[in-house]
C-alpha cells in the first residue's frame, strides 16, 4: 500500500500528533522520502538494533516484513512505536479499512 505524496506529510503529522508525538519538519521530510520509495506490503513494526559503536545505546527502526531497510530510526522505542502505529493506521484509513472509525472521515 502506498499513500500519495501530496498529502502524506499532513496525514502522518495528524496521526502521530493524536498519539502525542510531534515530528520536526526534518523528521517528516526524511520519513516521507524513505516511505514513498519503500514499496512492499504488510504491517510496520519496530526492531531493536545495537548502536553503531557496539556498546552504546540501542537504536529502534521502523521496518516492514523481512526488510532491513527502515523508514524511521531513533534512540527511543516509544517514538518508533508511535511512527509505526501511525503508518499502519494511515495505510488502513487510506485503504478504507477503518471506515467505522469517526476520525477516519476527517483524515480523508
Secondary structure, DSSP 8 states (H G I E B T S, - for coil): ----TTTHHHHHHHHHHHTT----HHHHHHHHHHHHTT---S-EEEEEE--TTSSS--EEEEEETT----SEEES-HHHHHHHHHHHHHHHHHHHTTTTT-TTTTT--
